[in-house]
């Protein structure tokens, strides 16, 4: 176990059980989500990636996009 994770667990141990369980539930859900994404990415074929890239190119050409600055405004 890493030192950082040990520090996190030490802080969690100071919390009431209800808060510990709430955080543990969120962490377990996050770990499951990461596992599912990893499986999806690893199982995606080159043909599927190519199709996705073509779809994106078509959306860009059609102007059917949202600029990233609107989604993630620059910090000032």
PDB file of N, CA, C and O in Angstrom:
ATOM      1  N   UNK A   1       0.852  -1.171   0.000  1.00  0.00           N
ATOM      2  CA  UNK A   1       0.000   0.000   0.000  1.00  0.00           C
ATOM      3  C   UNK A   1       0.898   1.235   0.000  1.00  0.00           C
ATOM      4  O   UNK A   1       1.923   1.265   0.681  1.00  0.00           O
ATOM      5  N   UNK A   2       0.513   2.235  -0.755  1.00  0.00           N
ATOM      6  CA  UNK A   2       1.326   3.443  -0.844  1.00  0.00           C
ATOM      7  C   UNK A   2       1.187   4.287   0.419  1.00  0.00           C
ATOM      8  O   UNK A   2       0.237   4.145   1.190  1.00  0.00           O
ATOM      9  N   UNK A   3       2.158   5.162   0.602  1.00  0.00           N
ATOM     10  CA  UNK A   3       2.132   6.053   1.765  1.00  0.00           C
ATOM     11  C   UNK A   3       0.923   6.984   1.701  1.00  0.00           C
ATOM     12  O   UNK A   3       0.287   7.260   2.718  1.00  0.00           O
ATOM     13  N   UNK A   4       0.617   7.460   0.509  1.00  0.00           N
ATOM     14  CA  UNK A   4      -0.529   8.354   0.356  1.00  0.00           C
ATOM     15  C   UNK A   4      -1.829   7.648   0.740  1.00  0.00           C
ATOM     16  O   UNK A   4      -2.663   8.218   1.445  1.00  0.00           O
ATOM     17  N   UNK A   5      -1.999   6.424   0.283  1.00  0.00           N
ATOM     18  CA  UNK A   5      -3.212   5.685   0.627  1.00  0.00           C
ATOM     19  C   UNK A   5      -3.270   5.410   2.126  1.00  0.00           C
ATOM     20  O   UNK A   5      -4.349   5.447   2.718  1.00  0.00           O
ATOM     21  N   UNK A   6      -2.137   5.139   2.738  1.00  0.00           N
ATOM     22  CA  UNK A   6      -2.111   4.938   4.182  1.00  0.00           C
ATOM     23  C   UNK A   6      -2.536   6.203   4.917  1.00  0.00           C
ATOM     24  O   UNK A   6      -3.237   6.128   5.925  1.00  0.00           O
ATOM     25  N   UNK A   7      -2.114   7.368   4.417  1.00  0.00           N
ATOM     26  CA  UNK A   7      -2.513   8.642   5.023  1.00  0.00           C
ATOM     27  C   UNK A   7      -4.016   8.854   4.892  1.00  0.00           C
ATOM     28  O   UNK A   7      -4.669   9.321   5.825  1.00  0.00           O
ATOM     29  N   UNK A   8      -4.557   8.510   3.732  1.00  0.00           N
ATOM     30  CA  UNK A   8      -5.998   8.661   3.522  1.00  0.00           C
ATOM     31  C   UNK A   8      -6.764   7.766   4.489  1.00  0.00           C
ATOM     32  O   UNK A   8      -7.726   8.206   5.119  1.00  0.00           O
ATOM     33  N   UNK A   9      -6.342   6.527   4.605  1.00  0.00           N
ATOM     34  CA  UNK A   9      -7.032   5.585   5.492  1.00  0.00           C
ATOM     35  C   UNK A   9      -6.944   6.055   6.940  1.00  0.00           C
ATOM     36  O   UNK A   9      -7.908   5.925   7.694  1.00  0.00           O
ATOM     37  N   UNK A  10      -5.805   6.596   7.327  1.00  0.00           N
ATOM     38  CA  UNK A  10      -5.670   7.122   8.691  1.00  0.00           C
ATOM     39  C   UNK A  10      -6.671   8.246   8.941  1.00  0.00           C
ATOM     40  O   UNK A  10      -7.249   8.330  10.025  1.00  0.00           O
ATOM     41  N   UNK A  11      -6.881   9.114   7.943  1.00  0.00           N
ATOM     42  CA  UNK A  11      -7.856  10.191   8.086  1.00  0.00           C
ATOM     43  C   UNK A  11      -9.284   9.639   8.118  1.00  0.00           C
ATOM     44  O   UNK A  11     -10.126  10.112   8.882  1.00  0.00           O
ATOM     45  N   UNK A  12      -9.542   8.636   7.281  1.00  0.00           N
ATOM     46  CA  UNK A  12     -10.876   8.037   7.259  1.00  0.00           C
ATOM     47  C   UNK A  12     -11.221   7.382   8.588  1.00  0.00           C
ATOM     48  O   UNK A  12     -12.370   7.424   9.027  1.00  0.00           O
ATOM     49  N   UNK A  13     -10.229   6.778   9.227  1.00  0.00           N
ATOM     50  CA  UNK A  13     -10.474   6.103  10.497  1.00  0.00           C
ATOM     51  C   UNK A  13     -10.931   7.064  11.581  1.00  0.00           C
ATOM     52  O   UNK A  13     -11.531   6.637  12.568  1.00  0.00           O
ATOM     53  N   UNK A  14     -10.661   8.344  11.418  1.00  0.00           N
ATOM     54  CA  UNK A  14     -11.056   9.354  12.396  1.00  0.00           C
ATOM     55  C   UNK A  14     -12.519   9.768  12.242  1.00  0.00           C
ATOM     56  O   UNK A  14     -13.085  10.405  13.130  1.00  0.00           O
ATOM     57  N   UNK A  15     -13.122   9.406  11.121  1.00  0.00           N
ATOM     58  CA  UNK A  15     -14.502   9.801  10.846  1.00  0.00           C
ATOM     59  C   UNK A  15     -15.494   8.839  11.496  1.00  0.00           C
ATOM     60  O   UNK A  15     -15.158   7.690  11.783  1.00  0.00           O
ATOM     61  N   UNK A  16     -16.719   9.316  11.725  1.00  0.00           N
ATOM     62  CA  UNK A  16     -17.769   8.405  12.216  1.00  0.00           C
ATOM     63  C   UNK A  16     -18.013   7.285  11.197  1.00  0.00           C
ATOM     64  O   UNK A  16     -17.769   7.461  10.003  1.00  0.00           O
ATOM     65  N   UNK A  17     -18.490   6.148  11.673  1.00  0.00           N
ATOM     66  CA  UNK A  17     -18.702   4.988  10.806  1.00  0.00           C
ATOM     67  C   UNK A  17     -19.600   5.305   9.611  1.00  0.00           C
ATOM     68  O   UNK A  17     -19.355   4.833   8.501  1.00  0.00           O
ATOM     69  N   UNK A  18     -20.631   6.100   9.843  1.00  0.00           N
ATOM     70  CA  UNK A  18     -21.555   6.432   8.761  1.00  0.00           C
ATOM     71  C   UNK A  18     -20.828   7.165   7.623  1.00  0.00           C
ATOM     72  O   UNK A  18     -21.071   6.887   6.449  1.00  0.00           O
ATOM     73  N   UNK A  19     -19.947   8.089   7.970  1.00  0.00           N
ATOM     74  CA  UNK A  19     -19.182   8.811   6.958  1.00  0.00           C
ATOM     75  C   UNK A  19     -18.169   7.888   6.282  1.00  0.00           C
ATOM     76  O   UNK A  19     -17.946   7.981   5.075  1.00  0.00           O
ATOM     77  N   UNK A  20     -17.559   7.004   7.063  1.00  0.00           N
ATOM     78  CA  UNK A  20     -16.626   6.037   6.488  1.00  0.00           C
ATOM     79  C   UNK A  20     -17.331   5.177   5.444  1.00  0.00           C
ATOM     80  O   UNK A  20     -16.807   4.957   4.352  1.00  0.00           O
ATOM     81  N   UNK A  21     -18.517   4.695   5.788  1.00  0.00           N
ATOM     82  CA  UNK A  21     -19.265   3.851   4.862  1.00  0.00           C
ATOM     83  C   UNK A  21     -19.674   4.619   3.609  1.00  0.00           C
ATOM     84  O   UNK A  21     -19.647   4.070   2.507  1.00  0.00           O
ATOM     85  N   UNK A  22     -20.050   5.877   3.771  1.00  0.00           N
ATOM     86  CA  UNK A  22     -20.444   6.686   2.615  1.00  0.00           C
ATOM     87  C   UNK A  22     -19.258   6.870   1.665  1.00  0.00           C
ATOM     88  O   UNK A  22     -19.404   6.736   0.450  1.00  0.00           O
ATOM     89  N   UNK A  23     -18.105   7.173   2.215  1.00  0.00           N
ATOM     90  CA  UNK A  23     -16.913   7.355   1.382  1.00  0.00           C
ATOM     91  C   UNK A  23     -16.502   6.029   0.756  1.00  0.00           C
ATOM     92  O   UNK A  23     -16.131   5.986  -0.416  1.00  0.00           O
ATOM     93  N   UNK A  24     -16.565   4.955   1.523  1.00  0.00           N
ATOM     94  CA  UNK A  24     -16.207   3.634   0.994  1.00  0.00           C
ATOM     95  C   UNK A  24     -17.128   3.238  -0.154  1.00  0.00           C
ATOM     96  O   UNK A  24     -16.679   2.659  -1.143  1.00  0.00           O
ATOM     97  N   UNK A  25     -18.407   3.545  -0.025  1.00  0.00           N
ATOM     98  CA  UNK A  25     -19.368   3.243  -1.088  1.00  0.00           C
ATOM     99  C   UNK A  25     -19.006   3.994  -2.363  1.00  0.00           C
ATOM    100  O   UNK A  25     -19.028   3.422  -3.452  1.00  0.00           O
ATOM    101  N   UNK A  26     -18.675   5.273  -2.228  1.00  0.00           N
ATOM    102  CA  UNK A  26     -18.286   6.064  -3.400  1.00  0.00           C
ATOM    103  C   UNK A  26     -17.002   5.536  -4.029  1.00  0.00           C
ATOM    104  O   UNK A  26     -16.895   5.456  -5.253  1.00  0.00           O
ATOM    105  N   UNK A  27     -16.032   5.178  -3.201  1.00  0.00           N
ATOM    106  CA  UNK A  27     -14.769   4.655  -3.727  1.00  0.00           C
ATOM    107  C   UNK A  27     -14.967   3.327  -4.451  1.00  0.00           C
ATOM    108  O   UNK A  27     -14.388   3.108  -5.515  1.00  0.00           O
ATOM    109  N   UNK A  28     -15.775   2.449  -3.885  1.00  0.00           N
ATOM    110  CA  UNK A  28     -16.040   1.168  -4.540  1.00  0.00           C
ATOM    111  C   UNK A  28     -16.742   1.373  -5.877  1.00  0.00           C
ATOM    112  O   UNK A  28     -16.437   0.688  -6.854  1.00  0.00           O
ATOM    113  N   UNK A  29     -17.683   2.316  -5.920  1.00  0.00           N
ATOM    114  CA  UNK A  29     -18.370   2.614  -7.179  1.00  0.00           C
ATOM    115  C   UNK A  29     -17.386   3.169  -8.201  1.00  0.00           C
ATOM    116  O   UNK A  29     -17.456   2.818  -9.379  1.00  0.00           O
ATOM    117  N   UNK A  30     -16.476   4.024  -7.768  1.00  0.00           N
ATOM    118  CA  UNK A  30     -15.468   4.598  -8.661  1.00  0.00           C
ATOM    119  C   UNK A  30     -14.535   3.511  -9.195  1.00  0.00           C
ATOM    120  O   UNK A  30     -14.204   3.504 -10.380  1.00  0.00           O
ATOM    121  N   UNK A  31     -14.117   2.605  -8.334  1.00  0.00           N
ATOM    122  CA  UNK A  31     -13.258   1.500  -8.772  1.00  0.00           C
ATOM    123  C   UNK A  31     -13.970   0.613  -9.793  1.00  0.00           C
ATOM    124  O   UNK A  31     -13.361   0.182 -10.772  1.00  0.00           O
ATOM    125  N   UNK A  32     -15.234   0.343  -9.571  1.00  0.00           N
ATOM    126  CA  UNK A  32     -16.009  -0.471 -10.519  1.00  0.00           C
ATOM    127  C   UNK A  32     -16.162   0.254 -11.841  1.00  0.00           C
ATOM    128  O   UNK A  32     -16.061  -0.362 -12.902  1.00  0.00           O
ATOM    129  N   UNK A  33     -16.406   1.560 -11.792  1.00  0.00           N
ATOM    130  CA  UNK A  33     -16.530   2.346 -13.011  1.00  0.00           C
ATOM    131  C   UNK A  33     -15.215   2.324 -13.802  1.00  0.00           C
ATOM    132  O   UNK A  33     -15.228   2.154 -15.021  1.00  0.00           O
ATOM    133  N   UNK A  34     -14.107   2.492 -13.125  1.00  0.00           N
ATOM    134  CA  UNK A  34     -12.792   2.448 -13.790  1.00  0.00           C
ATOM    135  C   UNK A  34     -12.546   1.080 -14.432  1.00  0.00           C
ATOM    136  O   UNK A  34     -12.022   0.990 -15.542  1.00  0.00           O
ATOM    137  N   UNK A  35     -12.931   0.014 -13.717  1.00  0.00           N
ATOM    138  CA  UNK A  35     -12.758  -1.334 -14.255  1.00  0.00           C
ATOM    139  C   UNK A  35     -13.596  -1.509 -15.520  1.00  0.00           C
ATOM    140  O   UNK A  35     -13.127  -2.068 -16.512  1.00  0.00           O
ATOM    141  N   UNK A  36     -14.837  -1.027 -15.478  1.00  0.00           N
ATOM    142  CA  UNK A  36     -15.719  -1.160 -16.640  1.00  0.00           C
ATOM    143  C   UNK A  36     -15.175  -0.383 -17.835  1.00  0.00           C
ATOM    144  O   UNK A  36     -15.209  -0.886 -18.958  1.00  0.00           O
ATOM    145  N   UNK A  37     -14.671   0.840 -17.614  1.00  0.00           N
ATOM    146  CA  UNK A  37     -14.097   1.616 -18.712  1.00  0.00           C
ATOM    147  C   UNK A  37     -12.867   0.929 -19.291  1.00  0.00           C
ATOM    148  O   UNK A  37     -12.678   0.899 -20.507  1.00  0.00           O
ATOM    149  N   UNK A  38     -12.036   0.379 -18.418  1.00  0.00           N
ATOM    150  CA  UNK A  38     -10.827  -0.318 -18.881  1.00  0.00           C
ATOM    151  C   UNK A  38     -11.214  -1.479 -19.796  1.00  0.00           C
ATOM    152  O   UNK A  38     -10.611  -1.673 -20.851  1.00  0.00           O
ATOM    153  N   UNK A  39     -12.215  -2.242 -19.387  1.00  0.00           N
ATOM    154  CA  UNK A  39     -12.674  -3.367 -20.202  1.00  0.00           C
ATOM    155  C   UNK A  39     -13.195  -2.863 -21.543  1.00  0.00           C
ATOM    156  O   UNK A  39     -12.889  -3.445 -22.583  1.00  0.00           O
ATOM    157  N   UNK A  40     -13.981  -1.785 -21.528  1.00  0.00           N
ATOM    158  CA  UNK A  40     -14.516  -1.233 -22.779  1.00  0.00           C
ATOM    159  C   UNK A  40     -13.405  -0.786 -23.718  1.00  0.00           C
ATOM    160  O   UNK A  40     -13.424  -1.102 -24.908  1.00  0.00           O
ATOM    161  N   UNK A  41     -12.441  -0.053 -23.181  1.00  0.00           N
ATOM    162  CA  UNK A  41     -11.344   0.431 -24.030  1.00  0.00           C
ATOM    163  C   UNK A  41     -10.507  -0.710 -24.572  1.00  0.00           C
ATOM    164  O   UNK A  41     -10.138  -0.711 -25.747  1.00  0.00           O
ATOM    165  N   UNK A  42     -10.205  -1.682 -23.724  1.00  0.00           N
ATOM    166  CA  UNK A  42      -9.373  -2.800 -24.160  1.00  0.00           C
ATOM    167  C   UNK A  42     -10.069  -3.673 -25.193  1.00  0.00           C
ATOM    168  O   UNK A  42      -9.407  -4.314 -26.008  1.00  0.00           O
ATOM    169  N   UNK A  43     -11.397  -3.704 -25.167  1.00  0.00           N
ATOM    170  CA  UNK A  43     -12.123  -4.567 -26.090  1.00  0.00           C
ATOM    171  C   UNK A  43     -12.522  -3.848 -27.379  1.00  0.00           C
ATOM    172  O   UNK A  43     -13.098  -4.459 -28.279  1.00  0.00           O
ATOM    173  N   UNK A  44     -12.216  -2.549 -27.467  1.00  0.00           N
ATOM    174  CA  UNK A  44     -12.559  -1.793 -28.671  1.00  0.00           C
ATOM    175  C   UNK A  44     -11.575  -2.139 -29.786  1.00  0.00           C
ATOM    176  O   UNK A  44     -10.359  -2.075 -29.606  1.00  0.00           O
ATOM    177  N   UNK A  45     -12.125  -2.503 -30.935  1.00  0.00           N
ATOM    178  CA  UNK A  45     -11.284  -2.893 -32.065  1.00  0.00           C
ATOM    179  C   UNK A  45     -10.806  -1.655 -32.833  1.00  0.00           C
ATOM    180  O   UNK A  45     -11.348  -0.561 -32.674  1.00  0.00           O
ATOM    181  N   UNK A  46      -9.787  -1.850 -33.660  1.00  0.00           N
ATOM    182  CA  UNK A  46      -9.297  -0.755 -34.497  1.00  0.00           C
ATOM    183  C   UNK A  46     -10.402  -0.252 -35.425  1.00  0.00           C
ATOM    184  O   UNK A  46     -10.518   0.951 -35.662  1.00  0.00           O
ATOM    185  N   UNK A  47     -11.206  -1.167 -35.944  1.00  0.00           N
ATOM    186  CA  UNK A  47     -12.318  -0.761 -36.811  1.00  0.00           C
ATOM    187  C   UNK A  47     -13.312   0.133 -36.054  1.00  0.00           C
ATOM    188  O   UNK A  47     -13.820   1.104 -36.613  1.00  0.00           O
ATOM    189  N   UNK A  48     -13.584  -0.190 -34.802  1.00  0.00           N
ATOM    190  CA  UNK A  48     -14.487   0.625 -34.002  1.00  0.00           C
ATOM    191  C   UNK A  48     -13.893   2.011 -33.734  1.00  0.00           C
ATOM    192  O   UNK A  48     -14.598   3.018 -33.800  1.00  0.00           O
ATOM    193  N   UNK A  49     -12.574   2.054 -33.426  1.00  0.00           N
ATOM    194  CA  UNK A  49     -11.918   3.353 -33.227  1.00  0.00           C
ATOM    195  C   UNK A  49     -11.972   4.179 -34.508  1.00  0.00           C
ATOM    196  O   UNK A  49     -12.216   5.385 -34.466  1.00  0.00           O
ATOM    197  N   UNK A  50     -11.746   3.528 -35.641  1.00  0.00           N
ATOM    198  CA  UNK A  50     -11.803   4.223 -36.929  1.00  0.00           C
ATOM    199  C   UNK A  50     -13.195   4.786 -37.190  1.00  0.00           C
ATOM    200  O   UNK A  50     -13.335   5.912 -37.667  1.00  0.00           O
ATOM    201  N   UNK A  51     -14.222   4.000 -36.875  1.00  0.00           N
ATOM    202  CA  UNK A  51     -15.602   4.457 -37.072  1.00  0.00           C
ATOM    203  C   UNK A  51     -15.891   5.654 -36.174  1.00  0.00           C
ATOM    204  O   UNK A  51     -16.522   6.618 -36.607  1.00  0.00           O
ATOM    205  N   UNK A  52     -15.440   5.598 -34.945  1.00  0.00           N
ATOM    206  CA  UNK A  52     -15.643   6.706 -34.016  1.00  0.00           C
ATOM    207  C   UNK A  52     -14.936   7.970 -34.517  1.00  0.00           C
ATOM    208  O   UNK A  52     -15.496   9.065 -34.471  1.00  0.00           O
ATOM    209  N   UNK A  53     -13.712   7.804 -34.988  1.00  0.00           N
ATOM    210  CA  UNK A  53     -12.963   8.949 -35.518  1.00  0.00           C
ATOM    211  C   UNK A  53     -13.681   9.551 -36.724  1.00  0.00           C
ATOM    212  O   UNK A  53     -13.735  10.773 -36.863  1.00  0.00           O
ATOM    213  N   UNK A  54     -14.225   8.719 -37.581  1.00  0.00           N
ATOM    214  CA  UNK A  54     -14.960   9.207 -38.748  1.00  0.00           C
ATOM    215  C   UNK A  54     -16.208   9.974 -38.321  1.00  0.00           C
ATOM    216  O   UNK A  54     -16.530  11.012 -38.899  1.00  0.00           O
ATOM    217  N   UNK A  55     -16.903   9.469 -37.318  1.00  0.00           N
ATOM    218  CA  UNK A  55     -18.090  10.161 -36.814  1.00  0.00           C
ATOM    219  C   UNK A  55     -17.721  11.546 -36.280  1.00  0.00           C
ATOM    220  O   UNK A  55     -18.435  12.519 -36.519  1.00  0.00           O
ATOM    221  N   UNK A  56     -16.615  11.627 -35.566  1.00  0.00           N
ATOM    222  CA  UNK A  56     -16.174  12.910 -35.017  1.00  0.00           C
ATOM    223  C   UNK A  56     -15.807  13.864 -36.147  1.00  0.00           C
ATOM    224  O   UNK A  56     -16.164  15.041 -36.109  1.00  0.00           O
ATOM    225  N   UNK A  57     -15.097  13.362 -37.148  1.00  0.00           N
ATOM    226  CA  UNK A  57     -14.736  14.205 -38.294  1.00  0.00           C
ATOM    227  C   UNK A  57     -15.987  14.762 -38.974  1.00  0.00           C
ATOM    228  O   UNK A  57     -16.015  15.927 -39.371  1.00  0.00           O
ATOM    229  N   UNK A  58     -17.023  13.925 -39.110  1.00  0.00           N
ATOM    230  CA  UNK A  58     -18.267  14.371 -39.734  1.00  0.00           C
ATOM    231  C   UNK A  58     -18.945  15.456 -38.897  1.00  0.00           C
ATOM    232  O   UNK A  58     -19.457  16.435 -39.440  1.00  0.00           O
ATOM    233  N   UNK A  59     -18.948  15.280 -37.576  1.00  0.00           N
ATOM    234  CA  UNK A  59     -19.549  16.286 -36.707  1.00  0.00           C
ATOM    235  C   UNK A  59     -18.789  17.609 -36.797  1.00  0.00           C
ATOM    236  O   UNK A  59     -19.397  18.679 -36.825  1.00  0.00           O
ATOM    237  N   UNK A  60     -17.469  17.531 -36.844  1.00  0.00           N
ATOM    238  CA  UNK A  60     -16.665  18.746 -36.968  1.00  0.00           C
ATOM    239  C   UNK A  60     -16.951  19.433 -38.300  1.00  0.00           C
ATOM    240  O   UNK A  60     -17.148  20.647 -38.349  1.00  0.00           O
ATOM    241  N   UNK A  61     -16.974  18.655 -39.375  1.00  0.00           N
ATOM    242  CA  UNK A  61     -17.230  19.221 -40.706  1.00  0.00           C
ATOM    243  C   UNK A  61     -18.613  19.866 -40.783  1.00  0.00           C
ATOM    244  O   UNK A  61     -18.797  20.869 -41.472  1.00  0.00           O
ATOM    245  N   UNK A  62     -19.572  19.293 -40.083  1.00  0.00           N
ATOM    246  CA  UNK A  62     -20.940  19.825 -40.101  1.00  0.00           C
ATOM    247  C   UNK A  62     -21.104  21.005 -39.137  1.00  0.00           C
ATOM    248  O   UNK A  62     -22.155  21.643 -39.106  1.00  0.00           O
ATOM    249  N   UNK A  63     -20.073  21.286 -38.363  1.00  0.00           N
ATOM    250  CA  UNK A  63     -20.168  22.368 -37.380  1.00  0.00           C
ATOM    251  C   UNK A  63     -20.990  21.992 -36.171  1.00  0.00           C
ATOM    252  O   UNK A  63     -21.404  22.863 -35.406  1.00  0.00           O
ATOM    253  N   UNK A  64     -21.233  20.708 -35.987  1.00  0.00           N
ATOM    254  CA  UNK A  64     -22.064  20.212 -34.893  1.00  0.00           C
ATOM    255  C   UNK A  64     -21.186  19.890 -33.679  1.00  0.00           C
ATOM    256  O   UNK A  64     -21.157  18.762 -33.187  1.00  0.00           O
ATOM    257  N   UNK A  65     -20.479  20.911 -33.219  1.00  0.00           N
ATOM    258  CA  UNK A  65     -19.571  20.715 -32.090  1.00  0.00           C
ATOM    259  C   UNK A  65     -19.737  21.859 -31.101  1.00  0.00           C
ATOM    260  O   UNK A  65     -20.268  22.917 -31.439  1.00  0.00           O
ATOM    261  N   UNK A  66     -19.285  21.637 -29.897  1.00  0.00           N
ATOM    262  CA  UNK A  66     -19.246  22.675 -28.874  1.00  0.00           C
ATOM    263  C   UNK A  66     -17.787  22.956 -28.570  1.00  0.00           C
ATOM    264  O   UNK A  66     -17.052  22.039 -28.204  1.00  0.00           O
ATOM    265  N   UNK A  67     -17.345  24.203 -28.712  1.00  0.00           N
ATOM    266  CA  UNK A  67     -15.950  24.519 -28.411  1.00  0.00           C
ATOM    267  C   UNK A  67     -15.599  24.136 -26.968  1.00  0.00           C
ATOM    268  O   UNK A  67     -16.410  24.310 -26.058  1.00  0.00           O
ATOM    269  N   UNK A  68     -14.403  23.621 -26.774  1.00  0.00           N
ATOM    270  CA  UNK A  68     -13.981  23.198 -25.440  1.00  0.00           C
ATOM    271  C   UNK A  68     -14.009  24.337 -24.440  1.00  0.00           C
ATOM    272  O   UNK A  68     -14.256  24.114 -23.255  1.00  0.00           O
ATOM    273  N   UNK A  69     -13.755  25.568 -24.904  1.00  0.00           N
ATOM    274  CA  UNK A  69     -13.796  26.704 -23.993  1.00  0.00           C
ATOM    275  C   UNK A  69     -15.186  26.896 -23.376  1.00  0.00           C
ATOM    276  O   UNK A  69     -15.312  27.455 -22.287  1.00  0.00           O
ATOM    277  N   UNK A  70     -16.223  26.434 -24.074  1.00  0.00           N
ATOM    278  CA  UNK A  70     -17.566  26.517 -23.506  1.00  0.00           C
ATOM    279  C   UNK A  70     -17.827  25.399 -22.509  1.00  0.00           C
ATOM    280  O   UNK A  70     -18.588  25.573 -21.557  1.00  0.00           O
ATOM    281  N   UNK A  71     -17.207  24.277 -22.723  1.00  0.00           N
ATOM    282  CA  UNK A  71     -17.378  23.148 -21.817  1.00  0.00           C
ATOM    283  C   UNK A  71     -16.470  23.298 -20.601  1.00  0.00           C
ATOM    284  O   UNK A  71     -16.888  23.070 -19.466  1.00  0.00           O
ATOM    285  N   UNK A  72     -15.213  23.687 -20.860  1.00  0.00           N
ATOM    286  CA  UNK A  72     -14.214  23.889 -19.815  1.00  0.00           C
ATOM    287  C   UNK A  72     -13.664  25.302 -19.943  1.00  0.00           C
ATOM    288  O   UNK A  72     -12.617  25.504 -20.557  1.00  0.00           O
ATOM    289  N   UNK A  73     -14.363  26.290 -19.367  1.00  0.00           N
ATOM    290  CA  UNK A  73     -13.900  27.668 -19.504  1.00  0.00           C
ATOM    291  C   UNK A  73     -12.500  27.842 -18.925  1.00  0.00           C
ATOM    292  O   UNK A  73     -12.169  27.263 -17.890  1.00  0.00           O
ATOM    293  N   UNK A  74     -11.668  28.658 -19.614  1.00  0.00           N
ATOM    294  CA  UNK A  74     -10.321  28.880 -19.099  1.00  0.00           C
ATOM    295  C   UNK A  74     -10.387  29.573 -17.733  1.00  0.00           C
ATOM    296  O   UNK A  74     -11.261  30.403 -17.482  1.00  0.00           O
ATOM    297  N   UNK A  75      -9.457  29.216 -16.871  1.00  0.00           N
ATOM    298  CA  UNK A  75      -9.398  29.828 -15.558  1.00  0.00           C
ATOM    299  C   UNK A  75      -8.739  31.200 -15.690  1.00  0.00           C
ATOM    300  O   UNK A  75      -7.749  31.372 -16.402  1.00  0.00           O
ATOM    301  N   UNK A  76      -9.304  32.146 -15.001  1.00  0.00           N
ATOM    302  CA  UNK A  76      -8.745  33.504 -15.069  1.00  0.00           C
ATOM    303  C   UNK A  76      -8.081  33.892 -13.777  1.00  0.00           C
ATOM    304  O   UNK A  76      -7.559  35.001 -13.659  1.00  0.00           O
TER     305      UNK A  76
END
